[in-house]
């Protein structure tokens, strides 16, 4: 539908310009509404809360250090164990609340297969917090 005046248009073509006046009017009304209502959102219920001097009790989970040396031997903290023994201990540890964190340390010469087997055993046991321990590289 073409909008135009009653006077004759040169060439008989419909007017193709967009009338932006209603759009500007609506935007100004919305701006005024937001200016009026914005301060209402910043006011909250005023409460006089009591002071408490107690420190929050943060319960730290136990840490299990799993290590793999260059020969592919597994260690639970400092005890040398087989992968099946570690899997059994992980099953028991996964039932504790809060669940212990696992810090996995592997020698850089160890095969990736050994690391993957240990991670799979932890996942099958239901352990969810596993972190890799590395040494910080010193600048030369």
Rosetta constraint file for C-alpha pairs under 8 A:
AtomPair CA 2 CA 14 HARMONIC 5.48 0.50
AtomPair CA 2 CA 15 HARMONIC 6.27 0.50
AtomPair CA 2 CA 16 HARMONIC 7.49 0.50
AtomPair CA 3 CA 14 HARMONIC 6.99 0.50
AtomPair CA 3 CA 15 HARMONIC 6.06 0.50
AtomPair CA 4 CA 14 HARMONIC 6.91 0.50
AtomPair CA 4 CA 15 HARMONIC 5.82 0.50
AtomPair CA 8 CA 12 HARMONIC 7.37 0.50
AtomPair CA 9 CA 13 HARMONIC 6.77 0.50
AtomPair CA 9 CA 14 HARMONIC 7.81 0.50
AtomPair CA 20 CA 24 HARMONIC 6.25 0.50
AtomPair CA 21 CA 25 HARMONIC 6.21 0.50
AtomPair CA 22 CA 26 HARMONIC 6.23 0.50
AtomPair CA 23 CA 27 HARMONIC 6.24 0.50
AtomPair CA 24 CA 28 HARMONIC 6.16 0.50
AtomPair CA 25 CA 29 HARMONIC 6.31 0.50
AtomPair CA 26 CA 30 HARMONIC 6.24 0.50
AtomPair CA 27 CA 31 HARMONIC 6.10 0.50
AtomPair CA 28 CA 32 HARMONIC 6.25 0.50
AtomPair CA 29 CA 33 HARMONIC 6.27 0.50
AtomPair CA 30 CA 34 HARMONIC 6.17 0.50
AtomPair CA 31 CA 35 HARMONIC 6.14 0.50
AtomPair CA 32 CA 36 HARMONIC 6.24 0.50
AtomPair CA 33 CA 37 HARMONIC 6.16 0.50
AtomPair CA 34 CA 38 HARMONIC 5.67 0.50
AtomPair CA 35 CA 39 HARMONIC 7.67 0.50
AtomPair CA 36 CA 40 HARMONIC 7.95 0.50
AtomPair CA 37 CA 41 HARMONIC 7.11 0.50
AtomPair CA 38 CA 42 HARMONIC 7.13 0.50
AtomPair CA 39 CA 43 HARMONIC 6.90 0.50
AtomPair CA 61 CA 98 HARMONIC 5.75 0.50
AtomPair CA 61 CA 99 HARMONIC 6.47 0.50
AtomPair CA 61 CA 100 HARMONIC 5.16 0.50
AtomPair CA 61 CA 101 HARMONIC 6.56 0.50
AtomPair CA 62 CA 99 HARMONIC 7.54 0.50
AtomPair CA 62 CA 100 HARMONIC 4.65 0.50
AtomPair CA 62 CA 101 HARMONIC 6.26 0.50
AtomPair CA 63 CA 100 HARMONIC 5.52 0.50
AtomPair CA 63 CA 101 HARMONIC 4.86 0.50
AtomPair CA 63 CA 102 HARMONIC 5.91 0.50
AtomPair CA 63 CA 103 HARMONIC 6.96 0.50
AtomPair CA 64 CA 76 HARMONIC 7.16 0.50
AtomPair CA 64 CA 77 HARMONIC 6.31 0.50
AtomPair CA 64 CA 100 HARMONIC 6.69 0.50
AtomPair CA 64 CA 101 HARMONIC 6.07 0.50
AtomPair CA 64 CA 102 HARMONIC 4.82 0.50
AtomPair CA 64 CA 103 HARMONIC 6.07 0.50
AtomPair CA 65 CA 75 HARMONIC 7.89 0.50
AtomPair CA 65 CA 76 HARMONIC 6.04 0.50
AtomPair CA 65 CA 77 HARMONIC 4.64 0.50
AtomPair CA 65 CA 102 HARMONIC 5.97 0.50
AtomPair CA 65 CA 103 HARMONIC 4.85 0.50
AtomPair CA 65 CA 104 HARMONIC 6.14 0.50
AtomPair CA 65 CA 105 HARMONIC 7.38 0.50
AtomPair CA 66 CA 74 HARMONIC 7.19 0.50
AtomPair CA 66 CA 75 HARMONIC 5.60 0.50
AtomPair CA 66 CA 76 HARMONIC 4.95 0.50
AtomPair CA 66 CA 77 HARMONIC 5.92 0.50
AtomPair CA 66 CA 102 HARMONIC 6.85 0.50
AtomPair CA 66 CA 103 HARMONIC 6.08 0.50
AtomPair CA 66 CA 104 HARMONIC 4.92 0.50
AtomPair CA 66 CA 105 HARMONIC 6.15 0.50
AtomPair CA 67 CA 74 HARMONIC 5.77 0.50
AtomPair CA 67 CA 75 HARMONIC 4.94 0.50
AtomPair CA 67 CA 76 HARMONIC 6.74 0.50
AtomPair CA 67 CA 77 HARMONIC 7.37 0.50
AtomPair CA 67 CA 104 HARMONIC 5.87 0.50
AtomPair CA 67 CA 105 HARMONIC 4.61 0.50
AtomPair CA 67 CA 106 HARMONIC 5.56 0.50
AtomPair CA 68 CA 72 HARMONIC 5.70 0.50
AtomPair CA 68 CA 73 HARMONIC 5.50 0.50
AtomPair CA 68 CA 74 HARMONIC 4.75 0.50
AtomPair CA 68 CA 75 HARMONIC 6.30 0.50
AtomPair CA 68 CA 105 HARMONIC 6.40 0.50
AtomPair CA 68 CA 106 HARMONIC 4.69 0.50
AtomPair CA 68 CA 107 HARMONIC 6.23 0.50
AtomPair CA 68 CA 110 HARMONIC 7.29 0.50
AtomPair CA 68 CA 114 HARMONIC 7.78 0.50
AtomPair CA 68 CA 115 HARMONIC 7.67 0.50
AtomPair CA 69 CA 73 HARMONIC 5.60 0.50
AtomPair CA 69 CA 74 HARMONIC 6.94 0.50
AtomPair CA 69 CA 106 HARMONIC 6.24 0.50
AtomPair CA 69 CA 107 HARMONIC 5.28 0.50
AtomPair CA 69 CA 110 HARMONIC 6.80 0.50
AtomPair CA 70 CA 106 HARMONIC 7.91 0.50
AtomPair CA 70 CA 107 HARMONIC 5.41 0.50
AtomPair CA 70 CA 108 HARMONIC 7.38 0.50
AtomPair CA 70 CA 109 HARMONIC 5.45 0.50
AtomPair CA 70 CA 110 HARMONIC 5.01 0.50
AtomPair CA 71 CA 110 HARMONIC 6.93 0.50
AtomPair CA 72 CA 110 HARMONIC 6.08 0.50
AtomPair CA 72 CA 111 HARMONIC 7.57 0.50
AtomPair CA 72 CA 114 HARMONIC 6.68 0.50
AtomPair CA 73 CA 80 HARMONIC 7.11 0.50
AtomPair CA 73 CA 81 HARMONIC 7.66 0.50
AtomPair CA 73 CA 82 HARMONIC 7.56 0.50
AtomPair CA 74 CA 80 HARMONIC 5.88 0.50
AtomPair CA 74 CA 81 HARMONIC 5.73 0.50
AtomPair CA 74 CA 82 HARMONIC 6.25 0.50
AtomPair CA 74 CA 83 HARMONIC 6.78 0.50
AtomPair CA 75 CA 79 HARMONIC 5.26 0.50
AtomPair CA 75 CA 80 HARMONIC 4.39 0.50
AtomPair CA 75 CA 81 HARMONIC 5.70 0.50
AtomPair CA 76 CA 80 HARMONIC 6.43 0.50
AtomPair CA 76 CA 81 HARMONIC 6.72 0.50
AtomPair CA 76 CA 86 HARMONIC 6.97 0.50
AtomPair CA 81 CA 85 HARMONIC 6.05 0.50
AtomPair CA 81 CA 86 HARMONIC 6.46 0.50
AtomPair CA 82 CA 86 HARMONIC 6.34 0.50
AtomPair CA 83 CA 87 HARMONIC 6.12 0.50
AtomPair CA 83 CA 118 HARMONIC 7.17 0.50
AtomPair CA 84 CA 88 HARMONIC 6.31 0.50
AtomPair CA 85 CA 89 HARMONIC 6.31 0.50
AtomPair CA 86 CA 90 HARMONIC 6.05 0.50
AtomPair CA 87 CA 91 HARMONIC 6.27 0.50
AtomPair CA 87 CA 121 HARMONIC 5.54 0.50
AtomPair CA 87 CA 122 HARMONIC 6.92 0.50
AtomPair CA 87 CA 125 HARMONIC 6.99 0.50
AtomPair CA 88 CA 92 HARMONIC 6.55 0.50
AtomPair CA 89 CA 93 HARMONIC 6.09 0.50
AtomPair CA 90 CA 94 HARMONIC 5.99 0.50
AtomPair CA 90 CA 121 HARMONIC 7.75 0.50
AtomPair CA 90 CA 122 HARMONIC 6.31 0.50
AtomPair CA 90 CA 125 HARMONIC 5.79 0.50
AtomPair CA 90 CA 127 HARMONIC 7.46 0.50
AtomPair CA 91 CA 95 HARMONIC 6.98 0.50
AtomPair CA 91 CA 125 HARMONIC 4.78 0.50
AtomPair CA 91 CA 126 HARMONIC 7.40 0.50
AtomPair CA 92 CA 96 HARMONIC 7.36 0.50
AtomPair CA 93 CA 99 HARMONIC 6.99 0.50
AtomPair CA 93 CA 100 HARMONIC 6.80 0.50
AtomPair CA 94 CA 99 HARMONIC 5.82 0.50
AtomPair CA 94 CA 100 HARMONIC 7.28 0.50
AtomPair CA 94 CA 125 HARMONIC 6.41 0.50
AtomPair CA 94 CA 126 HARMONIC 5.96 0.50
AtomPair CA 94 CA 127 HARMONIC 5.64 0.50
AtomPair CA 95 CA 99 HARMONIC 7.05 0.50
AtomPair CA 96 CA 100 HARMONIC 7.37 0.50
AtomPair CA 99 CA 127 HARMONIC 7.44 0.50
AtomPair CA 100 CA 129 HARMONIC 7.41 0.50
AtomPair CA 101 CA 128 HARMONIC 7.94 0.50
AtomPair CA 101 CA 129 HARMONIC 5.09 0.50
AtomPair CA 101 CA 130 HARMONIC 6.12 0.50
AtomPair CA 101 CA 131 HARMONIC 7.69 0.50
AtomPair CA 102 CA 129 HARMONIC 6.14 0.50
AtomPair CA 102 CA 130 HARMONIC 4.72 0.50
AtomPair CA 102 CA 131 HARMONIC 6.12 0.50
AtomPair CA 103 CA 130 HARMONIC 6.12 0.50
AtomPair CA 103 CA 131 HARMONIC 4.99 0.50
AtomPair CA 103 CA 132 HARMONIC 5.82 0.50
AtomPair CA 103 CA 133 HARMONIC 6.19 0.50
AtomPair CA 104 CA 130 HARMONIC 7.03 0.50
AtomPair CA 104 CA 131 HARMONIC 5.97 0.50
AtomPair CA 104 CA 132 HARMONIC 4.85 0.50
AtomPair CA 104 CA 133 HARMONIC 5.88 0.50
AtomPair CA 105 CA 132 HARMONIC 6.15 0.50
AtomPair CA 105 CA 133 HARMONIC 5.23 0.50
AtomPair CA 105 CA 134 HARMONIC 7.09 0.50
AtomPair CA 106 CA 110 HARMONIC 6.76 0.50
AtomPair CA 106 CA 115 HARMONIC 7.25 0.50
AtomPair CA 110 CA 114 HARMONIC 7.13 0.50
AtomPair CA 110 CA 115 HARMONIC 7.96 0.50
AtomPair CA 111 CA 115 HARMONIC 7.17 0.50
AtomPair CA 112 CA 116 HARMONIC 6.14 0.50
AtomPair CA 113 CA 117 HARMONIC 6.13 0.50
AtomPair CA 114 CA 118 HARMONIC 6.33 0.50
AtomPair CA 115 CA 119 HARMONIC 6.19 0.50
AtomPair CA 116 CA 120 HARMONIC 6.02 0.50
AtomPair CA 117 CA 121 HARMONIC 6.21 0.50
AtomPair CA 118 CA 122 HARMONIC 6.33 0.50
AtomPair CA 119 CA 123 HARMONIC 6.16 0.50
AtomPair CA 120 CA 124 HARMONIC 6.06 0.50
AtomPair CA 121 CA 125 HARMONIC 6.20 0.50
AtomPair CA 122 CA 126 HARMONIC 6.47 0.50
AtomPair CA 122 CA 127 HARMONIC 5.43 0.50
AtomPair CA 123 CA 127 HARMONIC 5.50 0.50
AtomPair CA 123 CA 128 HARMONIC 7.03 0.50
